[in-house]
Each structure stands twice: as structure tokens, then as C-alpha cells.
Amino acid sequence: MTERVLTLRELNRALLARQLLLERRRLGVQETIEKLCAIQAQWPQSPYIALWTRLTGFRKEQLTRALEEHKVVKATLFRITLHMTSARDYPYYAAVVLRAARETTPRVTTQQLEQLSKRVRAAAMKAPVTHEQVEAIAAEAMGGFRWRTRTLTPLVHLPPGGTWSHYGRVQLGAMEAVLRVELPSCEDGAERLVRRYLNAFGPATQQDLLRFAGVRVGDVRAGLERIELQRFRDERGRVLLDVPEAPLPDGDTPAPVRFLPKWDSSILAYAPPERTRILPEKLRTTVIAKNGDVAPTILVDGFVAATWDVGTKRDLTITPLRKLTKAERAAVDDEGERLFAFFRS
């Protein structure tokens, strides 16, 4: 049977629907983050803005409370960067992603990694630790790859880490001590990761999944084999994977103006050049800097059309990246006023 070919606009609307960007929903914070797979969290305000732009009546204290109650966790995860996930999903993601990151550390044996992992976990089970303490235990043995020490064992940020205005030193707790769970099997982790990713970002190529998670094919093979997947093709003929009955809106479905935070996963969830489903290629180098920094963006008709910034004086600046019609600019300004009010709340 010939696979259905999905147009760029159909893929765009599928992404918007699954990322809750076609209409705001009234959902709990934990449930929302599970639908989104994960939220990029390198900038403290990003997860809060990501939820505000997707939920009806979202308030900052809702996410802060979810962090304090350990229903949501912030941790080093996909691509060895900071993400927030549901506490119910985190152990499954960690079982796959952290192992893959550890095993690709240059010039360190599996036996060495296992020993270092046990040492870091033992320290974090006794009391909260800092990144500096973890590095003191393992960085030298890992050839100076201090960032990779964060993959040795599942460590979650303890509040106030992860909250709206926290920029100070972070205290880390062992996942087992904080969430009272053990790591599931790699196979179960792979299944959860594949299902969540495609529900949130599909239809997508296998390479998109690998790039988003920072894993290898073998790390997710069990998930790809366990789930009954649908297959489509894009206009370039590439095979796209998806889960059954996930939203596939018509390409002409109206899309409202939406403000996205720095590093929003809806932009970063795909391997280049597939990011064109939301980010026009001619704007890529404007939005994504050479150092990987991703600007806060504004979606108009479903695609990035402007950037925004709240400066040190807390004034909102909007920079169009293409010519906006009067109606589009009015819609951007209206939504910007609501975002600015959220900042001040």
C-alpha cells in the first residue's frame, strides 16, 4: 500500500495540534507536560511561558507547586540539556537517554562508567549534591568531560531549582530518593520514549526521534518494534512514523498567534532540515545561533514570523522577521500584551 503523502502545512498543523498550539486547553500541569513529551528548561522562564501559551488560565504557582510536590521534575536529559518532564515519565526517559549519553563518552570503559555511576548515586542518596561535587567525583576519570558527569545517574533538581526566578546554585537529589522509584528496563523506557515523542511531535522520521533524544537506533529499537506504527511520507519522499489515531488536522486549519519561549521543543524536535515544518529555512540562522541558542519566537499562521524579548527594564520588544499584515500585527500585539501581563503577575 502506498503511504499517504503529507504536505508541509499538514505536518505543521499536526505539530501545532499535538503541541496544544491550535487552541489553549484546560489541563493539569503534569498531564500537559506528558502530552508535550518534555519542555526545554535551560532558561528558567521557558517552561512557565511554554505552559502559559498552551493552557487556559495558567498561573506560575501551578508549575512551582508541581515541582515542589515532585509531580514534575527538572533534570539533565535529552541531548545532555535541561528539560522538565512529568515525574511519571522521567524514569523511563532516563533509562534510555542517560545510558546512551554515558556509553558515548570517549575513552572511558563500561566498567569505569558503572563504578563512577555507583559512586555518584551513593553520594546523592545520602544527601543533596551539587554539580561541582559530582564533577569532583567523576570528571577526572571521564577525561575531563565534566558535562557528561551529569549522565552517570538520574539526578533531579530540587526546588527552588527550576522555578521562575531561580538562577542560583542547584541542589540535586537521586531520582530513587526523591521520586521513590527505580529505573525501569531499557526496553520499557524505549517504548515510553517513542510513544511520547510521536504523540507530541509526529509524524516524524526515525532520525528526528534520534536527534531530539540524543540516542542511537539500538537504544530505541525495542520501542519501535513494540508499537504498532503508522507510516506516511513527506513531500520529499521520506518515511514518517506515527502512532495510530494521533491528530492530523487539515492544512488549512486556522492557527492563532502564539509566543514560544527560548529553546521551545516544537522547533528543536526535528533533525535539520525538517525544522522547516515550523521554522522557514530563510529564518533559521536568525532564530538559531551558531552556539545553539534559540531565540524566543512568535508563530503567525503556524510558522515563525517574529522574535520577542523582555529586556532588563521588563519591556516587551517584538522584531518581525517578515512583513506582517495590519491584522497579523494587531493579533501579535494583543497576544504580546497578554504575555507581558503574565510576566508581571
N, C-alpha and C positions, 0 to 999 in steps of 0.2 A: 504494500500500500504506500502511495506517495505521501510524504509528510506535508502537512499544511504549511504554507509559507506565510510568515507573519511580517507585516510591514514595520517600518521604523516607528510610525505613530501607534500601531497596535502594541508594540513592545513598550513604548513609552507609557501608554495608558495602563498596561498591565503592571508596570513598576509603580506607577502612582497609586493604583488601586491597592496594591499589596502593602505599600508604604504608608497607607492612610493619608494620602495627599490629594485625593479627589474630593473628599469631604471629611470634616472633623467628626470623630466618634466619641461617644461617652463610654469609656472603658477604664478599668483599673490600670494602674501603672505597671504592675507585674505582667498582666495579660497583654498589655500593649507591647512591651519590650519583647515578649515571646513572639508576637506577630511580626515584629521588625527584625528578628533574629538577634541583633545586638545593636548597640548605639556607640559610635565612636566617642571617646571621652578624654581626649588629650587636653582640650580646653575645658575648664571646669563648668562653664555655662552651656556647653554644647548639648549635653543630654537634656537639660531643662528646656532649651529652645526647641530641640527636636520633638519633645513631647508637647510643648505648647502649640506648635504648628500643626499637630496631628489630632489633638484632643479638645473636646468641648469643655470649657471652664477649668482648664488645668491650672493648678496653683503650685508654686515652688515647694511648699511644705509637703505636698503629696510625694514627690520623689525623695525629699530629705527623709521623710518618715519611712519610706520603703527601704532606704539604705540603712537607717538606724535599726529597723526590725529584721534586717538581713533577708528581705524578700527580693531585693535587687543587690547585686554586688558590682564593684568596680575592680578590675584586675588587668594585668598584662595578659593579652590573649592573642587574637588574630594578628599575624604579621609582627608579633612582638611589640604591639602598640596597645594603648589603653582602651578598653571597652567596658561598657556596662551591659550586663546580661541579667536575665532572671536567675535567681538562686537555684531554681529547679533545672535550668539548662546548663549552668556553669560547669558542674562536674563532668557532664557529657562532653562539652566542648574541650575542657582541659585535658580529658583523657586522650584526645586525638591531637590537638593543636600543640600542647606543650611537649608532648613526646616527639612530635615531628621536628619542632624547633631545637630540642636538645640534640637529637640524633644527627642534625646537620651542622653541629658545631665542629669547626675544623680541628683536626689533630688531637681529639680527645676520645678515648676509647669508651665503649659502652660500660665497661666495668668501672671506670673512673666516674662516669656520669652517675651511675647508680649509687656509688659511695657518697658523692657530693650531694645528691638528692636527699639521701637519708640524713646527712648532717644538717642540711638546711631545714628539712621538715622537723627534725628533732628540736632544733632551736626555736622554731616558730610555734611548736606545740606547747613549749614551756611558757612562753611569754611573747607578746608582740615584738616584732623585729623591724628594723629599717632597711632600706635598700643598701645603705652603706654597710650594715652588719652582714647582710647576705653576700655582698661583694667581698668583704674581708674573709669570709669562709671559703669562697669558691673562685673568685676572679683569677687569681694567680694560676690555679690548677687548670683553668679553662683558657689559658693562653692570653689572658688579659681581656677577653671578651666579656666585659662587665655587664653589658645589657643582657647577654644570654644567661647570666646567673638567675634572671627572673623567670626562666623557664624550667628551673630544676624541680620545683614542686609547686602545686597550686597555692598561691598566696593571694588573699583578698585585702583590699584597702579597708581600714577600719574608720568609721566616721569619727571626726568631721571630714576625713578624706573623702573626696568625691562630691562634696556639697558645693553649692552655688559659688561661694566666695573663698573657698579654701585653696590657698597656694602654698601652705607651709609644708614642713616635713611630714611624710606619710608613715603611719604605723601599719604594719602588715600582720595579718593573722593566718595561720594554716587553715586551709579550707576545712579539714576534718574537725578542727576545734571550733571554728566559727559556725559552720553550717551543719555540723554533726552528721556528715555523710562521708562515705568512702568513694574513691574513684570507681566508676563503672568500667566495664570492659571496653577495649578499643573498638570492638565491633559495634557495641551498643552506642558508643559515642559517635561513631561514623554515621550510623543510621539517623541519630538525632540531628547531627550537623547537616547532613544532606537534605533532610526533610525541612528543617527550619530555613535553610538557605533558599531552597527553591520556593517555598511558600512566601518568602519575603522578597525575593529578587528574580524569580523565574519568569518566563523561560530563559534559561541561560546555558552557555556552553560548559562542558566539563572544566575547561581551562579557567573560566570565570570563577567557578567554585574554588579551584585550587589557588588562584591568585588572591581571592578575598581572604581565605582562611590561612594562607601561608603553609600549605601542606602538599604532600605528594600523592600521586594516584593511588599507590598502595595503602596510604593512610585512610582513604575513604572508600576503598573498593567494596568493603562489606556493606556500606550504606547504599552504594549504587546498585548492588546486587539484590539487597533485601527489599528495596522499594520498587513497586510497580510503576515505572516511569513512562510518561508520555514523551513523544518526540515530535518536534517541529523543525522548521528550517527558517533562517532569516533570508533576507533578500540577496545575501552574498553566498547562500547555499550551505552555510554552516549548520550543523546539527545542534538543536537546542533541547535541553532536558527540562522536564516539568513534572509536577505532581498532579494527579487527577483532580479535576473539579476546582482548580485554583482560578481566580478571576482572570478573564481575558476580555476586557471591555472593547467596544468598538473604537477605532482610531479617531473618530470624530467626537468622542465623549468630551463635554466641556471640562476644562481643568482650571480651577481658581488660582489666583496668585498665592504663592507660598514662599515664606522666608525659611531658608535652610541654614543651619549653623556651620561653623568651620568643620571640615572633615566629615560632612554628613555621608553616611554609608551608601545612600542612594547614588552618589557619584562614584564612590570608591569600590563598589561591589563587583566591578567587572574588570576584566583584563583589557587593556587598550588593544584595538580602538573601539571596543564595544561600549565605552562610556558615552559614545555619541547618542545613545538612546535617551539621554537627558542633558548632556553637555555637548553643544555643537563643537566640532573639531576646531574651527577657527578661533574658538574662545578658550581652548584647552590650556594653552600656555599662559593666558591671563589669569585663569582661575587656579591652576595647579602650578606652583612654583617649582624650580629645579630642585629645591631641597625637600619637596614633597608637601609643603604647606598648601592647604586648600582653603581658599577664601570663603567667607560666608556669602551665599548666593541667593538670588531671587528667581523663582520659576514664574514665567509668564507663558500661558498656553502649554504648560507642562515641561518647558525647556528653560535652561539657564539663560537669562536675558539681562541680568544686572548683578552687581555685588552690593553689599551693605557693610556698614561698620558703625559701631558705637564707640566714639572716641573717649579720651580721658575726661572730657567735660560732659560725658554722657549725652552727646547729641548724635542723632541718627543721620548718617550720610549715605545716600544712595547714588551709585555710579552705574548708569545704563551702559550695557555692552553692545546694544543695537538700538536703532531708533524705535522708540515706543510711541504708539498712538496716544491721543489725548485720553481715551478711555482706559488704555493699559496703564498709563502713568497715574491716573486717578485711582485705579484699583491698587497699584503699588503703594501710593501714598496712604491710602486708607488702611491697608494692612500694616504698613510701617508704623502708623500711629498706634495701632493695637500692640505691636511688638514693643514699641517704646514704653507704653504704659505697663507692659509686663515687666520690663527691665526695672521700672521704678517701683513696682509693687513689693 
